[in-house]
Amino acid sequence: MNIEDFRSYCLAKKGVTEEFPFGEETMVYKVMGKMFALADVDLFQSVNLKCDPEEAALLRESYPAIQPGYHMNKKHWNTVEMDGSLDDKFIRRLIDTSYDLVVKGLTKTQKELLTKL
């Protein structure tokens, strides 16, 4: 998956914005103001995605390209190396999981607003 495919996939999700709160080199994708994906714009060597803690541990054991989240809460975030070892379908599933976890944690009011978008 290249950076444009990643960007397009994230932005196609309901209620998603692209922001640069950490500087011009790090793009952050948020749903209703909550982060679910981060990536380096210049290098695009990896992405950070939210994950259920139990699944995060299993993924790290199963795939060398998946490590604890760099500069993130390592219990809830994974860094996924974009080295070609994981296929696009699998990466899209990881993005979906991250998005869904964040949506699940939204307040009732935020969820209602999201459904109206």
Secondary structure, 3 states (H helix, E strand, C coil): CCHHHHHHHHHCCCCEEEECCCCCCEEEEEECCEEEEEEECCCCCEEEEECCHHHHHHHHHHCCCEEECCCCCCCCEEEEECCCCCCHHHHHHHHHHHHHHHHHCCCHHHHHHHHCC
